Amino acid sequence: MKRPDDEPFRDEASAFATLFPWCRGAKLLHFDFDGGTEVAIYDAELKCDDGALWRVWILVGNLPPTIIPREDYDSLGPALETQILNFEAWADAADRGETSMGHYTPVFYRNSTREVEPSARTAENIRAKMRMLREQVLTHL
């Protein structure tokens, strides 16, 4: 992955994490970036409202922003593959006309914790972004 100046994505990742009411701060430890896809992946430590630290990966850029807990994965590759599958399951549900998406991984708008409304159009958009992630990012991890 290319490593240019990550400041815009760093700001986006910190801002996204702290949109959640339980998050009191984000310490971004390391990042990977792919200039062709405009995707940044941060290894981060989130300070929770109870004072605990939570180690996560934060994905931002040209895809739905997301936080992936690190405790379930030894490395980023399997975590990212699982997240891609979760987003694809959301897209499948949207294609089936499901409107109650509470049991799927939430799909957020960029720079927001507002959830995307399920529709065939958003499902195709999500699938395209997941194809890009799988082909252009996951294969390089």
C-alpha positions as CSV (number, residue, x, y, z in Angstrom):
1,M,0.0,0.0,0.0
2,K,1.2,3.5,-0.7
3,R,1.9,5.8,2.3
4,P,1.3,9.4,1.4
5,D,0.3,12.1,3.9
6,D,-2.6,10.6,5.8
7,E,-3.8,13.8,7.6
8,P,-7.3,14.0,5.9
9,F,-7.9,10.3,6.6
10,R,-6.5,10.6,10.1
11,D,-9.0,13.4,10.9
12,E,-11.8,11.4,9.3
13,A,-10.9,8.2,11.4
14,S,-10.7,10.1,14.7
15,A,-13.9,12.0,14.0
16,F,-15.8,8.8,13.0
17,A,-14.7,6.9,16.2
18,T,-15.6,9.8,18.5
19,L,-19.1,10.1,16.9
20,F,-20.1,7.1,19.1
21,P,-21.3,8.3,22.5
22,W,-19.2,5.6,24.3
23,C,-15.9,6.7,22.7
24,R,-14.0,9.4,24.6
25,G,-11.0,9.5,22.3
26,A,-9.1,7.7,19.6
27,K,-5.3,7.2,19.4
28,L,-4.4,6.2,15.9
29,L,-1.2,4.1,16.1
30,H,-0.5,3.1,12.5
31,F,-2.1,3.4,9.1
32,D,-2.0,1.8,5.6
33,F,-3.3,3.6,2.6
34,D,-3.9,2.8,-1.0
35,G,-3.9,6.0,-3.1
36,G,-5.7,4.3,-6.0
37,T,-8.7,3.2,-3.9
38,E,-8.7,6.1,-1.4
39,V,-9.0,3.7,1.5
40,A,-7.2,4.2,4.8
41,I,-7.0,1.5,7.5
42,Y,-5.8,2.5,11.0
43,D,-4.7,0.4,13.9
44,A,-6.2,2.4,16.8
45,E,-6.9,2.4,20.5
46,L,-10.2,3.8,21.5
47,K,-10.8,5.1,25.0
48,C,-14.3,4.0,26.2
49,D,-16.5,6.0,28.6
50,D,-15.7,3.5,31.3
51,G,-12.0,4.2,30.9
52,A,-11.2,0.9,29.2
53,L,-9.0,0.9,26.1
54,W,-10.3,-1.0,23.0
55,R,-7.9,-2.0,20.3
56,V,-9.6,-1.8,16.8
57,W,-9.0,-1.2,13.1
58,I,-10.8,1.8,11.7
59,L,-11.5,1.9,8.0
60,V,-12.3,5.2,6.3
61,G,-12.2,6.7,2.8
62,N,-14.0,5.6,-0.3
63,L,-16.2,3.0,1.5
64,P,-18.6,2.9,4.4
65,P,-16.6,3.8,7.6
66,T,-16.3,1.0,10.1
67,I,-14.7,-0.1,13.3
68,I,-13.4,-3.7,13.5
69,P,-12.5,-5.1,17.0
70,R,-9.0,-6.6,17.0
71,E,-9.6,-9.2,19.8
72,D,-11.4,-11.5,17.4
73,Y,-8.6,-11.6,14.8
74,D,-4.8,-12.2,14.7
75,S,-4.3,-10.0,11.6
76,L,-6.0,-7.5,9.4
77,G,-6.6,-9.8,6.4
78,P,-9.1,-12.1,8.1
79,A,-10.8,-9.2,9.8
80,L,-11.2,-7.3,6.6
81,E,-12.5,-10.4,4.8
82,T,-15.1,-10.9,7.5
83,Q,-16.1,-7.2,7.3
84,I,-16.5,-7.5,3.5
85,L,-18.7,-10.6,3.9
86,N,-20.8,-8.7,6.5
87,F,-21.3,-5.8,4.1
88,E,-22.2,-8.1,1.3
89,A,-24.8,-9.8,3.5
90,W,-26.3,-6.4,4.2
91,A,-26.4,-5.8,0.4
92,D,-28.1,-9.2,-0.2
93,A,-30.7,-8.3,2.5
94,A,-31.3,-4.9,0.8
95,D,-31.8,-6.6,-2.5
96,R,-34.4,-8.9,-0.9
97,G,-36.3,-5.8,0.2
98,E,-35.5,-6.1,3.9
99,T,-36.0,-2.8,5.7
100,S,-35.1,-3.9,9.3
101,M,-31.3,-4.2,9.1
102,G,-30.6,-4.3,12.9
103,H,-29.1,-7.8,12.8
104,Y,-26.6,-6.9,10.1
105,T,-23.4,-4.9,10.4
106,P,-24.4,-1.3,10.1
107,V,-23.6,0.6,6.9
108,F,-22.8,4.2,7.7
109,Y,-22.6,7.3,5.5
110,R,-19.1,8.8,5.3
111,N,-18.3,11.0,8.2
112,S,-21.5,9.9,10.0
113,T,-23.1,7.3,12.2
114,R,-26.3,7.7,10.3
115,E,-27.1,4.4,8.7
116,V,-27.6,4.0,4.9
117,E,-31.2,3.2,3.8
118,P,-31.3,-0.2,2.2
119,S,-32.3,-0.3,-1.4
120,A,-31.2,-2.1,-4.6
121,R,-29.1,1.0,-5.6
122,T,-27.3,1.2,-2.3
123,A,-26.8,-2.6,-2.4
124,E,-25.0,-2.4,-5.7
125,N,-22.9,0.5,-4.5
126,I,-21.9,-1.5,-1.4
127,R,-21.0,-4.5,-3.6
128,A,-18.9,-2.4,-5.9
129,K,-17.0,-1.0,-2.9
130,M,-16.5,-4.4,-1.5
131,R,-15.2,-5.8,-4.8
132,M,-12.7,-2.9,-4.9
133,L,-11.7,-3.6,-1.3
134,R,-11.2,-7.4,-2.0
135,E,-9.4,-6.9,-5.3
136,Q,-7.3,-3.8,-4.6
137,V,-6.7,-3.8,-0.8
138,L,-7.2,-7.3,0.7
139,T,-4.9,-9.0,-1.9
140,H,-2.0,-6.7,-0.8
141,L,-2.3,-7.6,2.9
